């Protein structure tokens, strides 16, 4: 069996040159995609997303194929959208009762506090979205991160960002950031990946902030 020279670093610590040396050399000496993913214990999705962030790298044929194949598998495992259900279609009285929205009765009609009602619907939508993410995590049989909420907070503060600023660069909802930064929540792997990639956090940085 051919022996390959893997760079002795964590995957997210690899530089463009490191990856080029392993995956862009002569065909016979190039580390196969499957061996690379196994060695660093990552998915094709994580690999390809990381390459897109590094300068001087673009996906080659086998990388693009692996990424497309994994994307198709993810789509198969994602829960099918139920087009008969929409958060906005929930009856006002149901949302108001769950969130104790203020109201008054005028001429026999219930008039709810519009701002409170909209915030309640938004919160329901956020919770449904988080739940679907957890379903996807379970369906993909992906382990949770070893990080804790305090680690996420520390990484964000290490880069000098408040939650609002991080929400803009990560495209995570502010409610999700608050949810996963709480000390009681388990951290899904995709959340760890988002924090590490968007904040450019490497293993040594996590040890430092701790």
ChimeraX commands (.cxc) that place a marker at each C-alpha (Angstrom):
marker #1 position 0.00,0.00,0.00 radius 0.5
marker #1 position 1.36,3.40,-0.99 radius 0.5
marker #1 position 2.41,5.67,1.90 radius 0.5
marker #1 position 1.42,9.31,1.66 radius 0.5
marker #1 position 2.98,12.27,3.42 radius 0.5
marker #1 position 0.21,14.01,5.30 radius 0.5
marker #1 position 1.01,17.39,6.86 radius 0.5
marker #1 position 0.94,16.99,10.64 radius 0.5
marker #1 position -1.60,19.71,11.45 radius 0.5
marker #1 position -5.27,20.03,12.27 radius 0.5
marker #1 position -7.34,20.39,9.10 radius 0.5
marker #1 position -8.32,24.01,9.75 radius 0.5
marker #1 position -4.66,24.88,10.39 radius 0.5
marker #1 position -3.59,23.76,6.92 radius 0.5
marker #1 position -2.44,26.50,4.56 radius 0.5
marker #1 position -2.94,26.73,0.81 radius 0.5
marker #1 position 0.61,25.46,0.30 radius 0.5
marker #1 position -0.01,22.50,2.63 radius 0.5
marker #1 position -3.04,21.43,0.62 radius 0.5
marker #1 position -1.27,21.98,-2.69 radius 0.5
marker #1 position 1.60,19.74,-1.57 radius 0.5
marker #1 position -0.82,16.94,-0.73 radius 0.5
marker #1 position -3.56,17.38,-3.34 radius 0.5
marker #1 position -2.02,19.26,-6.29 radius 0.5
marker #1 position 1.12,17.30,-7.07 radius 0.5
marker #1 position 1.76,14.71,-9.77 radius 0.5
marker #1 position -1.17,12.32,-10.16 radius 0.5
marker #1 position 0.70,9.23,-8.87 radius 0.5
marker #1 position 1.96,11.02,-5.75 radius 0.5
marker #1 position -1.24,12.97,-5.07 radius 0.5
marker #1 position -3.18,11.88,-1.97 radius 0.5
marker #1 position -6.58,10.49,-3.07 radius 0.5
marker #1 position -9.59,12.51,-1.97 radius 0.5
marker #1 position -11.07,9.64,0.07 radius 0.5
marker #1 position -7.80,9.05,1.95 radius 0.5
marker #1 position -7.46,12.76,2.67 radius 0.5
marker #1 position -10.98,12.99,4.12 radius 0.5
marker #1 position -10.44,9.89,6.25 radius 0.5
marker #1 position -7.08,11.07,7.59 radius 0.5
marker #1 position -8.40,14.46,8.70 radius 0.5
marker #1 position -11.82,13.07,9.73 radius 0.5
marker #1 position -13.79,15.60,7.68 radius 0.5
marker #1 position -16.52,15.51,5.06 radius 0.5
marker #1 position -16.24,16.53,1.42 radius 0.5
marker #1 position -18.58,19.40,2.27 radius 0.5
marker #1 position -16.23,20.73,4.96 radius 0.5
marker #1 position -13.19,20.21,2.73 radius 0.5
marker #1 position -14.59,22.04,-0.27 radius 0.5
marker #1 position -15.99,24.93,1.76 radius 0.5
marker #1 position -12.57,25.38,3.37 radius 0.5
marker #1 position -10.78,25.38,-0.01 radius 0.5
marker #1 position -13.10,28.11,-1.23 radius 0.5
marker #1 position -11.92,30.32,1.63 radius 0.5
marker #1 position -8.20,29.80,1.02 radius 0.5
marker #1 position -6.47,31.99,-1.56 radius 0.5
marker #1 position -4.98,30.42,-4.66 radius 0.5
marker #1 position -7.14,27.27,-4.61 radius 0.5
marker #1 position -10.07,26.17,-6.72 radius 0.5
marker #1 position -11.87,22.84,-6.82 radius 0.5
marker #1 position -10.51,20.20,-9.18 radius 0.5
marker #1 position -12.62,17.53,-10.84 radius 0.5
marker #1 position -12.67,14.87,-8.10 radius 0.5
marker #1 position -13.22,17.49,-5.38 radius 0.5
marker #1 position -16.14,19.02,-7.24 radius 0.5
marker #1 position -17.68,15.57,-7.79 radius 0.5
marker #1 position -17.31,14.63,-4.10 radius 0.5
marker #1 position -18.90,17.93,-3.07 radius 0.5
marker #1 position -21.84,17.48,-5.46 radius 0.5
marker #1 position -22.38,13.87,-4.33 radius 0.5
marker #1 position -22.44,14.88,-0.67 radius 0.5
marker #1 position -24.76,17.79,-1.42 radius 0.5
marker #1 position -27.22,15.37,-3.05 radius 0.5
marker #1 position -27.06,13.08,-0.01 radius 0.5
marker #1 position -27.74,16.03,2.31 radius 0.5
marker #1 position -30.76,17.01,0.24 radius 0.5
marker #1 position -32.14,13.48,0.45 radius 0.5
marker #1 position -31.83,13.47,4.23 radius 0.5
marker #1 position -33.32,16.93,4.74 radius 0.5
marker #1 position -36.94,16.84,5.88 radius 0.5
marker #1 position -39.32,17.53,3.03 radius 0.5
marker #1 position -41.01,20.89,3.32 radius 0.5
marker #1 position -44.65,20.68,4.30 radius 0.5
marker #1 position -46.19,23.37,2.14 radius 0.5
marker #1 position -49.44,23.19,4.11 radius 0.5
marker #1 position -47.71,24.66,7.18 radius 0.5
marker #1 position -46.34,28.16,7.56 radius 0.5
marker #1 position -45.60,29.97,10.80 radius 0.5
marker #1 position -47.49,32.98,9.49 radius 0.5
marker #1 position -50.57,30.78,8.99 radius 0.5
marker #1 position -50.81,29.92,12.67 radius 0.5
marker #1 position -53.96,31.44,14.19 radius 0.5
marker #1 position -53.31,34.67,16.10 radius 0.5
marker #1 position -55.06,33.31,19.17 radius 0.5
marker #1 position -52.71,30.31,19.30 radius 0.5
marker #1 position -49.56,32.44,19.06 radius 0.5
marker #1 position -50.94,35.02,21.49 radius 0.5
marker #1 position -51.85,32.35,24.05 radius 0.5
marker #1 position -48.41,30.69,23.87 radius 0.5
marker #1 position -46.56,34.00,24.33 radius 0.5
marker #1 position -49.14,35.86,26.44 radius 0.5
marker #1 position -49.42,38.68,23.93 radius 0.5
marker #1 position -51.25,41.78,25.16 radius 0.5
marker #1 position -54.70,42.41,23.67 radius 0.5
marker #1 position -57.89,44.36,24.09 radius 0.5
marker #1 position -61.46,43.63,23.03 radius 0.5
marker #1 position -63.14,46.31,20.96 radius 0.5
marker #1 position -66.73,45.77,19.83 radius 0.5
marker #1 position -66.37,42.05,20.32 radius 0.5
marker #1 position -63.12,41.80,18.34 radius 0.5
marker #1 position -59.74,40.85,19.80 radius 0.5
marker #1 position -57.03,43.35,18.92 radius 0.5
marker #1 position -53.51,42.09,19.65 radius 0.5
marker #1 position -50.32,44.05,20.17 radius 0.5
marker #1 position -48.95,43.80,16.61 radius 0.5
marker #1 position -45.27,44.13,17.59 radius 0.5
marker #1 position -45.49,41.45,20.29 radius 0.5
marker #1 position -47.38,39.14,17.94 radius 0.5
marker #1 position -44.74,39.45,15.21 radius 0.5
marker #1 position -41.91,38.83,17.68 radius 0.5
marker #1 position -43.71,35.71,18.87 radius 0.5
marker #1 position -44.08,34.39,15.32 radius 0.5
marker #1 position -40.40,35.10,14.63 radius 0.5
marker #1 position -39.40,33.17,17.74 radius 0.5
marker #1 position -41.53,30.19,16.67 radius 0.5
marker #1 position -39.89,30.26,13.23 radius 0.5
marker #1 position -36.41,30.33,14.78 radius 0.5
marker #1 position -37.20,27.36,17.01 radius 0.5
marker #1 position -38.56,25.35,14.08 radius 0.5
marker #1 position -35.44,26.13,12.06 radius 0.5
marker #1 position -33.13,25.04,14.90 radius 0.5
marker #1 position -35.15,21.85,15.28 radius 0.5
marker #1 position -34.76,21.07,11.56 radius 0.5
marker #1 position -31.00,21.58,11.90 radius 0.5
marker #1 position -30.94,19.06,14.75 radius 0.5
marker #1 position -32.93,16.60,12.61 radius 0.5
marker #1 position -30.35,17.03,9.84 radius 0.5
marker #1 position -27.49,16.50,12.30 radius 0.5
marker #1 position -29.09,13.30,13.56 radius 0.5
marker #1 position -29.95,12.09,10.05 radius 0.5
marker #1 position -26.36,12.61,8.93 radius 0.5
marker #1 position -25.16,10.81,12.06 radius 0.5
marker #1 position -22.83,13.73,12.82 radius 0.5
marker #1 position -21.42,14.06,16.33 radius 0.5
marker #1 position -21.81,17.15,18.41 radius 0.5
marker #1 position -18.84,19.42,18.97 radius 0.5
marker #1 position -16.73,19.12,22.11 radius 0.5
marker #1 position -16.91,22.90,22.46 radius 0.5
marker #1 position -19.14,24.60,24.99 radius 0.5
marker #1 position -21.13,27.80,24.81 radius 0.5
marker #1 position -18.41,29.64,26.73 radius 0.5
marker #1 position -15.91,28.64,24.01 radius 0.5
marker #1 position -18.11,30.21,21.33 radius 0.5
marker #1 position -18.36,33.41,23.36 radius 0.5
marker #1 position -14.58,33.45,23.90 radius 0.5
marker #1 position -13.82,32.97,20.19 radius 0.5
marker #1 position -16.16,35.80,19.25 radius 0.5
marker #1 position -14.76,38.18,21.86 radius 0.5
marker #1 position -11.20,37.16,20.89 radius 0.5
marker #1 position -11.92,38.70,17.46 radius 0.5
marker #1 position -13.54,41.76,19.02 radius 0.5
marker #1 position -17.08,41.14,17.75 radius 0.5
marker #1 position -20.39,41.49,19.53 radius 0.5
marker #1 position -23.29,39.23,18.65 radius 0.5
marker #1 position -24.82,41.64,16.15 radius 0.5
marker #1 position -21.54,42.04,14.26 radius 0.5
marker #1 position -20.92,38.29,14.19 radius 0.5
marker #1 position -24.47,37.68,13.00 radius 0.5
marker #1 position -23.78,39.87,9.94 radius 0.5
marker #1 position -20.57,38.11,8.89 radius 0.5
marker #1 position -21.74,34.58,9.70 radius 0.5
marker #1 position -25.34,34.93,8.49 radius 0.5
marker #1 position -26.44,33.13,11.66 radius 0.5
marker #1 position -29.54,34.59,13.21 radius 0.5
marker #1 position -28.98,36.57,16.39 radius 0.5
marker #1 position -31.42,34.26,18.19 radius 0.5
marker #1 position -29.34,31.21,17.14 radius 0.5
marker #1 position -26.14,32.82,18.39 radius 0.5
marker #1 position -27.75,33.55,21.77 radius 0.5
marker #1 position -29.17,30.01,21.88 radius 0.5
marker #1 position -25.89,28.18,21.25 radius 0.5
marker #1 position -23.79,30.51,23.37 radius 0.5
marker #1 position -25.90,29.63,26.40 radius 0.5
marker #1 position -24.11,27.29,28.79 radius 0.5
marker #1 position -26.81,24.61,28.71 radius 0.5
marker #1 position -26.85,23.86,24.97 radius 0.5
marker #1 position -24.93,21.16,23.11 radius 0.5
marker #1 position -23.07,22.61,20.11 radius 0.5
marker #1 position -23.77,20.99,16.72 radius 0.5
marker #1 position -20.73,20.54,14.52 radius 0.5
marker #1 position -21.98,22.96,11.87 radius 0.5
marker #1 position -22.08,25.74,14.47 radius 0.5
marker #1 position -18.47,25.07,15.53 radius 0.5
marker #1 position -17.42,25.08,11.86 radius 0.5
marker #1 position -19.18,28.41,11.24 radius 0.5
marker #1 position -17.49,30.08,14.22 radius 0.5
marker #1 position -14.04,28.72,13.34 radius 0.5
marker #1 position -14.27,29.61,9.66 radius 0.5
marker #1 position -15.80,33.07,9.98 radius 0.5
marker #1 position -13.53,34.07,12.87 radius 0.5
marker #1 position -10.44,32.32,11.44 radius 0.5
marker #1 position -9.96,30.39,14.67 radius 0.5
marker #1 position -7.39,27.61,14.82 radius 0.5
marker #1 position -6.75,25.03,17.50 radius 0.5
marker #1 position -4.08,27.12,19.19 radius 0.5
marker #1 position -6.47,30.05,19.38 radius 0.5
marker #1 position -9.06,27.96,21.25 radius 0.5
marker #1 position -6.42,26.87,23.74 radius 0.5
marker #1 position -5.36,30.52,24.13 radius 0.5
marker #1 position -8.83,31.91,24.80 radius 0.5
marker #1 position -9.51,29.15,27.30 radius 0.5
marker link #1:1,2 radius 0.2
marker link #1:2,3 radius 0.2
marker link #1:3,4 radius 0.2
marker link #1:4,5 radius 0.2
marker link #1:5,6 radius 0.2
marker link #1:6,7 radius 0.2
marker link #1:7,8 radius 0.2
marker link #1:8,9 radius 0.2
marker link #1:9,10 radius 0.2
marker link #1:10,11 radius 0.2
marker link #1:11,12 radius 0.2
marker link #1:12,13 radius 0.2
marker link #1:13,14 radius 0.2
marker link #1:14,15 radius 0.2
marker link #1:15,16 radius 0.2
marker link #1:16,17 radius 0.2
marker link #1:17,18 radius 0.2
marker link #1:18,19 radius 0.2
marker link #1:19,20 radius 0.2
marker link #1:20,21 radius 0.2
marker link #1:21,22 radius 0.2
marker link #1:22,23 radius 0.2
marker link #1:23,24 radius 0.2
marker link #1:24,25 radius 0.2
marker link #1:25,26 radius 0.2
marker link #1:26,27 radius 0.2
marker link #1:27,28 radius 0.2
marker link #1:28,29 radius 0.2
marker link #1:29,30 radius 0.2
marker link #1:30,31 radius 0.2
marker link #1:31,32 radius 0.2
marker link #1:32,33 radius 0.2
marker link #1:33,34 radius 0.2
marker link #1:34,35 radius 0.2
marker link #1:35,36 radius 0.2
marker link #1:36,37 radius 0.2
marker link #1:37,38 radius 0.2
marker link #1:38,39 radius 0.2
marker link #1:39,40 radius 0.2
marker link #1:40,41 radius 0.2
marker link #1:41,42 radius 0.2
marker link #1:42,43 radius 0.2
marker link #1:43,44 radius 0.2
marker link #1:44,45 radius 0.2
marker link #1:45,46 radius 0.2
marker link #1:46,47 radius 0.2
marker link #1:47,48 radius 0.2
marker link #1:48,49 radius 0.2
marker link #1:49,50 radius 0.2
marker link #1:50,51 radius 0.2
marker link #1:51,52 radius 0.2
marker link #1:52,53 radius 0.2
marker link #1:53,54 radius 0.2
marker link #1:54,55 radius 0.2
marker link #1:55,56 radius 0.2
marker link #1:56,57 radius 0.2
marker link #1:57,58 radius 0.2
marker link #1:58,59 radius 0.2
marker link #1:59,60 radius 0.2
marker link #1:60,61 radius 0.2
marker link #1:61,62 radius 0.2
marker link #1:62,63 radius 0.2
marker link #1:63,64 radius 0.2
marker link #1:64,65 radius 0.2
marker link #1:65,66 radius 0.2
marker link #1:66,67 radius 0.2
marker link #1:67,68 radius 0.2
marker link #1:68,69 radius 0.2
marker link #1:69,70 radius 0.2
marker link #1:70,71 radius 0.2
marker link #1:71,72 radius 0.2
marker link #1:72,73 radius 0.2
marker link #1:73,74 radius 0.2
marker link #1:74,75 radius 0.2
marker link #1:75,76 radius 0.2
marker link #1:76,77 radius 0.2
marker link #1:77,78 radius 0.2
marker link #1:78,79 radius 0.2
marker link #1:79,80 radius 0.2
marker link #1:80,81 radius 0.2
marker link #1:81,82 radius 0.2
marker link #1:82,83 radius 0.2
marker link #1:83,84 radius 0.2
marker link #1:84,85 radius 0.2
marker link #1:85,86 radius 0.2
marker link #1:86,87 radius 0.2
marker link #1:87,88 radius 0.2
marker link #1:88,89 radius 0.2
marker link #1:89,90 radius 0.2
marker link #1:90,91 radius 0.2
marker link #1:91,92 radius 0.2
marker link #1:92,93 radius 0.2
marker link #1:93,94 radius 0.2
marker link #1:94,95 radius 0.2
marker link #1:95,96 radius 0.2
marker link #1:96,97 radius 0.2
marker link #1:97,98 radius 0.2
marker link #1:98,99 radius 0.2
marker link #1:99,100 radius 0.2
marker link #1:100,101 radius 0.2
marker link #1:101,102 radius 0.2
marker link #1:102,103 radius 0.2
marker link #1:103,104 radius 0.2
marker link #1:104,105 radius 0.2
marker link #1:105,106 radius 0.2
marker link #1:106,107 radius 0.2
marker link #1:107,108 radius 0.2
marker link #1:108,109 radius 0.2
marker link #1:109,110 radius 0.2
marker link #1:110,111 radius 0.2
marker link #1:111,112 radius 0.2
marker link #1:112,113 radius 0.2
marker link #1:113,114 radius 0.2
marker link #1:114,115 radius 0.2
marker link #1:115,116 radius 0.2
marker link #1:116,117 radius 0.2
marker link #1:117,118 radius 0.2
marker link #1:118,119 radius 0.2
marker link #1:119,120 radius 0.2
marker link #1:120,121 radius 0.2
marker link #1:121,122 radius 0.2
marker link #1:122,123 radius 0.2
marker link #1:123,124 radius 0.2
marker link #1:124,125 radius 0.2
marker link #1:125,126 radius 0.2
marker link #1:126,127 radius 0.2
marker link #1:127,128 radius 0.2
marker link #1:128,129 radius 0.2
marker link #1:129,130 radius 0.2
marker link #1:130,131 radius 0.2
marker link #1:131,132 radius 0.2
marker link #1:132,133 radius 0.2
marker link #1:133,134 radius 0.2
marker link #1:134,135 radius 0.2
marker link #1:135,136 radius 0.2
marker link #1:136,137 radius 0.2
marker link #1:137,138 radius 0.2
marker link #1:138,139 radius 0.2
marker link #1:139,140 radius 0.2
marker link #1:140,141 radius 0.2
marker link #1:141,142 radius 0.2
marker link #1:142,143 radius 0.2
marker link #1:143,144 radius 0.2
marker link #1:144,145 radius 0.2
marker link #1:145,146 radius 0.2
marker link #1:146,147 radius 0.2
marker link #1:147,148 radius 0.2
marker link #1:148,149 radius 0.2
marker link #1:149,150 radius 0.2
marker link #1:150,151 radius 0.2
marker link #1:151,152 radius 0.2
marker link #1:152,153 radius 0.2
marker link #1:153,154 radius 0.2
marker link #1:154,155 radius 0.2
marker link #1:155,156 radius 0.2
marker link #1:156,157 radius 0.2
marker link #1:157,158 radius 0.2
marker link #1:158,159 radius 0.2
marker link #1:159,160 radius 0.2
marker link #1:160,161 radius 0.2
marker link #1:161,162 radius 0.2
marker link #1:162,163 radius 0.2
marker link #1:163,164 radius 0.2
marker link #1:164,165 radius 0.2
marker link #1:165,166 radius 0.2
marker link #1:166,167 radius 0.2
marker link #1:167,168 radius 0.2
marker link #1:168,169 radius 0.2
marker link #1:169,170 radius 0.2
marker link #1:170,171 radius 0.2
marker link #1:171,172 radius 0.2
marker link #1:172,173 radius 0.2
marker link #1:173,174 radius 0.2
marker link #1:174,175 radius 0.2
marker link #1:175,176 radius 0.2
marker link #1:176,177 radius 0.2
marker link #1:177,178 radius 0.2
marker link #1:178,179 radius 0.2
marker link #1:179,180 radius 0.2
marker link #1:180,181 radius 0.2
marker link #1:181,182 radius 0.2
marker link #1:182,183 radius 0.2
marker link #1:183,184 radius 0.2
marker link #1:184,185 radius 0.2
marker link #1:185,186 radius 0.2
marker link #1:186,187 radius 0.2
marker link #1:187,188 radius 0.2
marker link #1:188,189 radius 0.2
marker link #1:189,190 radius 0.2
marker link #1:190,191 radius 0.2
marker link #1:191,192 radius 0.2
marker link #1:192,193 radius 0.2
marker link #1:193,194 radius 0.2
marker link #1:194,195 radius 0.2
marker link #1:195,196 radius 0.2
marker link #1:196,197 radius 0.2
marker link #1:197,198 radius 0.2
marker link #1:198,199 radius 0.2
marker link #1:199,200 radius 0.2
marker link #1:200,201 radius 0.2
marker link #1:201,202 radius 0.2
marker link #1:202,203 radius 0.2
marker link #1:203,204 radius 0.2
marker link #1:204,205 radius 0.2
marker link #1:205,206 radius 0.2
marker link #1:206,207 radius 0.2
marker link #1:207,208 radius 0.2
marker link #1:208,209 radius 0.2
marker link #1:209,210 radius 0.2
view
